[in-house]
């Protein structure tokens, strides 16, 4: 008969625990350890009024025990909290495996009413004596930004084999340490003589996984504890290139004073395809200076690539605009040749798309960027006798009305009235040339 694997055993133990829900005693202890009874105070007509957090009855602030329900006020008086939640961990040994049962405790409080509690088990971590672990938990709301948005109507089943996805992964890793309190029913032989704090810290899954990896063991043996702790703290693993670089450092007795900067330095070496087997690159005498040189080189490289990409996009846009230039000329025809002249003032249409680009750059507005040459209205440019641009006008040639008249930076032109009067006098000329076109 084939021997049962740890995964099969963990699934079977989880099924046994699903059949046996939390007892009333477990829920009571979890609730009391997470949210002890306290006085809820509020200001009412300039007086301090206190309520019992358990039964909601009004009491005096000097009492330490509620005369109505007998609850002892263990916590300090506090202002009202309509909703609060925290976790409780129950440790229980089942069939030579250690189970950490995480319970979510929520409470809703309101002045003068009994506090409502909800105590539900949401996740289980199952360990064997070798430190291997499997995670069982309920579904979570997929569109929620909170990792404790559990769907309590779903069963607790195997979801992640010691890993998660996205923000939920880090939540699973922190769960062992973030719980507020815990209760120990029984421990496996491996954990019986350890303090509870050490057990909870040992539950840090990522640290256990790092210790189980060849590169984690290599860091421990090489004495690079700062790098080891950095990887555990940031939940990161070392790539093959980084592992190779660590071996080169150990072979050359290199002292790694800043592991974070050293890892960034190795990543820069890989970015430029430099040899990570070479101690000249991997073990620099001045890490900060070498890192700065490579970082500036990378910034220049990225700027060059961005410039090339921008030039490529601009060339593609120019190529696309060739057809638009022909369409613009064909649409307006001889109307583009019309020029309106007044006293030290001239107004004429923008004849080409290149003129749109020049107009937008000189006047600092969006006549070219927002592709006004594609719109059904005509765009005119007003200049004085010296050729200085005064305004850009959007003119509805069919209704004979000015849609907008903008000076530089979309300001109102100083000679706005003169420009409008000049265009109004030649409205018939626009209509006549439009019919001819």
C-alpha positions in Angstrom: 0.0 0.0 0.0 1.4 3.4 -1.0 2.3 5.7 1.9 0.2 8.8 2.4 2.0 12.0 1.4 2.0 15.1 3.5 -0.3 16.9 1.1 -2.9 14.1 1.2 -2.6 14.0 5.0 -3.1 17.8 5.2 -6.2 17.6 3.0 -7.6 14.8 5.1 -7.0 16.7 8.4 -8.6 19.8 6.9 -11.7 17.7 6.1 -11.9 16.5 9.7 -11.7 20.1 11.0 -14.4 21.2 8.5 -16.7 18.6 10.1 -15.9 20.0 13.6 -16.6 23.7 13.7 -15.4 26.0 16.4 -17.0 25.4 19.8 -18.8 28.1 21.8 -15.8 28.1 24.2 -13.4 28.7 21.4 -15.5 31.6 20.1 -15.8 33.1 23.6 -12.1 32.9 24.3 -11.3 34.4 20.9 -13.7 37.2 21.4 -12.5 38.0 24.9 -8.8 37.9 23.9 -9.4 40.1 20.9 -11.8 42.6 22.3 -12.0 42.7 26.1 -15.0 44.4 27.7 -14.7 48.1 28.2 -16.6 51.3 28.8 -17.7 53.2 25.7 -17.9 56.9 26.5 -19.4 59.9 24.7 -20.1 63.5 25.4 -23.8 64.3 25.9 -24.8 67.8 26.8 -21.3 68.5 28.1 -21.4 65.5 30.3 -19.4 62.3 30.0 -21.8 59.3 29.6 -20.5 55.7 29.7 -22.0 52.5 28.3 -21.1 48.9 28.7 -19.7 47.4 25.5 -21.4 44.1 26.1 -25.0 44.8 27.0 -25.2 48.5 26.0 -26.5 49.7 29.4 -25.6 53.1 30.8 -23.2 52.9 33.7 -21.0 55.3 35.6 -17.4 55.8 34.5 -16.0 54.8 37.9 -17.2 51.2 37.8 -15.0 48.2 36.9 -17.8 45.7 36.5 -21.2 46.1 34.8 -24.1 45.7 37.3 -26.4 44.5 34.6 -24.5 41.7 32.7 -21.5 41.2 35.1 -18.9 42.0 32.4 -15.5 43.1 33.9 -14.1 46.2 32.2 -10.5 45.0 31.4 -9.7 47.7 28.8 -9.5 51.4 29.2 -12.5 53.6 28.4 -12.6 54.5 24.7 -14.7 56.4 22.2 -17.3 54.5 20.2 -16.1 52.4 17.3 -18.9 51.3 15.0 -16.9 48.5 13.4 -13.7 46.8 14.3 -11.9 43.5 13.4 -8.9 41.5 14.3 -7.5 38.0 14.2 -7.1 35.2 16.7 -5.0 32.1 16.2 -5.8 28.8 17.8 -3.0 26.2 17.8 -4.0 22.5 17.7 -2.1 19.3 17.0 -4.1 16.8 14.9 -2.6 13.4 13.9 1.1 14.5 14.3 0.6 17.7 12.3 0.3 21.2 13.7 -2.7 23.3 12.7 -2.9 27.0 13.1 -6.5 28.0 12.8 -7.0 31.8 12.1 -10.2 33.2 13.3 -11.6 36.6 12.2 -13.4 38.4 15.1 -15.6 41.4 14.2 -17.7 43.6 16.4 -20.3 46.3 15.8 -21.0 48.7 18.7 -23.7 51.3 19.1 -24.6 53.5 22.0 -27.2 52.0 24.2 -27.4 48.7 22.4 -25.8 45.2 22.8 -22.6 44.8 20.9 -22.8 42.3 18.1 -19.9 39.9 17.5 -19.0 37.7 14.6 -16.4 34.9 15.1 -15.6 32.9 12.0 -12.6 30.7 11.1 -11.2 31.9 7.8 -7.8 30.1 7.2 -5.7 27.2 8.4 -2.0 26.6 8.1 -1.0 22.9 8.5 2.6 22.0 9.3 4.4 18.7 9.6 7.5 18.1 11.8 9.9 18.9 9.0 8.4 22.4 8.7 6.5 21.9 5.4 3.2 23.8 5.2 0.0 23.9 3.2 -2.5 26.8 3.3 -6.3 26.3 3.4 -8.7 29.2 3.4 -12.0 30.5 2.2 -12.5 32.4 -1.0 -12.0 36.2 -0.9 -13.8 38.8 -2.8 -11.9 39.3 -6.1 -12.6 43.0 -6.5 -11.9 43.9 -2.9 -8.7 45.8 -2.0 -8.7 44.2 1.5 -7.2 40.8 2.0 -9.6 40.0 4.9 -12.7 40.3 2.7 -13.6 36.6 3.2 -16.6 34.9 1.6 -17.8 33.0 4.7 -20.3 31.0 2.6 -17.5 29.1 0.9 -15.6 26.2 2.5 -12.1 26.1 3.7 -10.1 24.2 1.1 -6.6 24.1 -0.3 -6.0 27.2 -2.3 -2.3 28.0 -2.3 0.5 25.5 -1.8 2.5 27.9 0.5 2.1 30.8 -1.8 -0.4 33.5 -2.9 -0.9 35.9 -5.7 -0.7 39.7 -5.8 -1.4 41.6 -2.6 -2.9 38.5 -1.1 0.4 36.7 -1.0 2.0 39.2 1.4 -1.1 39.1 3.5 -0.7 35.3 3.9 2.9 35.8 4.8 2.2 38.4 7.5 -0.8 36.6 8.9 1.2 34.6 11.5 2.7 37.7 13.0 -0.2 40.2 12.7 -2.6 38.3 14.9 -3.4 40.1 18.1 -3.5 37.0 20.4 -3.5 33.2 20.3 -4.7 30.2 22.2 -2.8 26.9 22.4 -4.7 23.7 22.7 -1.9 21.3 21.8 1.5 21.3 20.0 3.4 18.7 18.1 6.5 17.3 19.6 8.8 19.7 17.6 7.2 22.8 19.1 6.4 21.7 22.7 9.5 23.3 24.3 9.5 26.5 22.3 8.0 29.9 23.5 4.8 30.9 21.7 6.5 34.0 20.3 9.2 31.8 18.6 6.5 29.5 17.2 4.6 32.4 15.7 7.8 33.8 14.2 8.6 30.3 12.9 5.3 30.4 11.2 6.8 33.0 8.8 6.5 30.8 5.7 8.8 32.8 3.5 11.6 32.5 5.9 11.1 28.8 6.2 11.1 28.5 2.4 14.3 30.5 2.1 16.0 28.2 4.6 14.8 25.2 2.6 16.3 26.5 -0.7 20.0 25.9 -1.7 20.7 29.6 -2.0 19.2 30.3 1.4 21.4 27.7 2.9 24.4 29.1 1.0 23.7 32.6 2.5 23.6 31.1 6.0 26.9 29.2 5.5 28.7 32.1 3.8 27.7 34.4 6.7 25.8 36.9 4.6 23.0 37.2 7.2 22.3 40.8 6.2 21.5 39.7 2.7 19.4 36.8 4.0 17.3 39.0 6.3 16.9 41.5 3.5 15.5 38.8 1.2 13.1 37.5 4.0 12.0 41.0 4.9 11.2 42.0 1.2 9.9 38.6 0.2 12.3 38.3 -2.7 14.3 35.4 -4.1 17.7 35.4 -5.6 18.0 34.8 -9.4 20.7 32.5 -10.8 22.9 35.4 -11.7 22.6 36.8 -8.1 23.4 33.4 -6.6 26.5 33.2 -8.9 27.5 36.7 -7.7 27.2 35.6 -4.1 29.5 32.7 -4.7 32.1 35.0 -6.3 31.9 37.4 -3.3 32.4 34.5 -0.9 35.3 33.1 -2.9 37.0 36.5 -2.8 36.1 37.2 0.9 34.1 40.2 -0.1 32.4 42.1 2.8 28.8 43.0 1.7 28.1 46.1 3.8 24.9 47.2 2.0 23.0 44.1 0.6 20.2 46.2 -0.9 22.6 48.4 -3.0 24.6 45.3 -3.9 21.6 43.5 -5.3 20.7 46.6 -7.3 24.3 46.7 -8.5 24.1 43.1 -9.7 20.8 43.8 -11.5 22.5 46.7 -13.3 25.4 44.3 -14.3 22.8 41.9 -15.8 21.1 44.8 -17.5 24.3 45.7 -19.4 25.2 41.9 -19.9 28.4 42.3 -17.9 30.0 39.2 -16.5 28.7 38.3 -13.0 31.5 35.7 -12.8 34.1 38.4 -12.7 35.1 39.7 -9.3 36.1 43.0 -10.8 32.4 43.8 -11.4 30.8 41.8 -8.6 33.2 42.9 -5.8 33.8 46.6 -6.3 36.0 48.4 -3.8 33.7 51.4 -3.8 30.2 50.0 -4.2 28.4 53.3 -4.0 30.6 54.9 -6.7 30.3 51.9 -9.1 26.6 51.7 -8.5 26.3 55.4 -9.3 28.3 55.0 -12.6 26.1 52.2 -13.8 22.9 53.9 -12.7 23.8 57.1 -14.7 24.7 54.9 -17.7 21.3 53.2 -17.5 19.6 56.5 -17.3 21.4 57.7 -20.4 20.5 54.5 -22.2 16.9 54.8 -21.2 16.8 58.4 -22.3 18.3 57.5 -25.7 15.7 54.7 -26.1 12.9 57.1 -25.2 14.2 59.7 -27.7 14.4 57.0 -30.4 10.8 55.9 -29.6 9.6 59.4 -29.7 11.3 60.0 -33.0 9.8 56.8 -34.4 6.3 57.8 -33.2 6.8 61.3 -34.7 7.9 59.8 -38.1 4.9 57.5 -38.1 2.6 60.5 -37.4 4.2 62.5 -40.2 3.6 59.6 -42.5 0.0 59.4 -41.5 -0.4 63.1 -41.9 0.5 63.0 -45.6 -2.9 61.7 -46.5 -4.5 64.2 -44.1 -2.7 67.1 -45.8 -4.2 66.1 -49.1 -7.7 65.7 -47.6 -7.4 69.2 -45.9 -6.5 70.9 -49.2 -9.2 69.1 -51.1 -11.9 69.9 -48.5 -11.4 73.7 -48.5 -10.0 74.3 -51.9 -9.8 78.0 -53.0 -11.2 79.2 -49.6 -7.7 78.9 -48.2 -6.5 81.6 -50.5 -8.8 84.3 -49.1 -7.0 87.0 -47.1 -8.9 89.7 -45.1 -7.1 93.0 -44.6 -7.8 95.9 -42.3 -6.0 98.7 -40.6 -2.7 97.2 -39.5 -4.4 93.8 -39.4 -4.7 90.7 -41.6 -6.6 87.5 -41.2 -6.2 84.4 -43.4 -6.9 80.7 -43.1 -4.1 78.3 -42.1 -3.3 76.7 -45.5 -1.4 73.6 -44.6 -1.0 71.3 -41.6 2.5 72.5 -41.2 1.1 75.9 -40.5 -1.1 74.4 -37.8 2.0 73.0 -36.1 3.8 76.3 -36.3 0.7 78.1 -35.0 0.3 75.8 -32.1 4.0 76.0 -31.1 4.0 79.8 -31.4 0.7 80.5 -29.6 1.1 77.7 -27.0 -2.3 76.1 -27.5 -3.8 72.9 -28.8 -4.8 73.8 -32.4 -2.3 71.3 -33.7 -2.2 68.8 -30.9 -6.0 68.3 -30.9 -6.0 68.1 -34.7 -8.3 71.0 -35.4 -7.5 70.5 -39.1 -9.9 67.6 -39.1 -12.8 69.6 -37.8 -15.6 71.0 -40.0 -14.8 74.6 -39.0 -12.1 76.7 -40.6 -9.1 77.9 -38.6 -7.9 81.4 -39.2 -4.7 83.2 -38.0 -4.7 87.0 -37.3 -1.5 89.0 -37.6 -0.6 92.6 -37.3 1.3 94.7 -40.0 4.7 93.4 -38.7 3.7 89.7 -39.1 3.3 89.1 -35.4 0.6 86.6 -34.5 -2.3 88.1 -32.6 -4.9 85.4 -32.4 -6.1 82.0 -33.7 -9.8 81.9 -34.7 -12.1 79.0 -35.1 -14.7 80.1 -37.7 -17.9 78.3 -38.6 -18.0 79.2 -42.3 -21.6 77.9 -42.8 -23.3 79.9 -40.1 -20.8 82.8 -40.3 -20.1 82.8 -36.6 -16.8 82.8 -34.6 -16.7 79.8 -32.3 -13.6 80.9 -30.4 -10.9 83.5 -30.7 -7.7 82.8 -28.7 -4.5 84.7 -28.2 -1.3 83.1 -26.8 -1.9 80.6 -24.0 -5.6 80.7 -24.7 -5.9 84.3 -23.5 -8.4 86.9 -24.9 -6.8 88.9 -27.7 -6.2 92.6 -27.1 -7.7 93.5 -30.5 -10.5 91.0 -30.2 -13.3 93.5 -31.3 -11.3 94.6 -34.3 -10.7 91.0 -35.4 -14.4 90.1 -35.0 -15.6 93.2 -37.0 -13.1 92.4 -39.8 -14.4 88.9 -40.2 -18.0 90.0 -39.9 -17.5 92.4 -42.8 -16.2 89.7 -45.1 -18.7 87.0 -44.2 -20.3 87.1 -47.7 -16.8 86.6 -49.2 -16.4 83.3 -47.3 -19.8 82.1 -48.3 -19.3 83.0 -52.0 -15.9 81.2 -52.2 -17.3 78.2 -50.3 -20.0 77.8 -53.0 -17.3 78.1 -55.8 -15.2 75.5 -54.0 
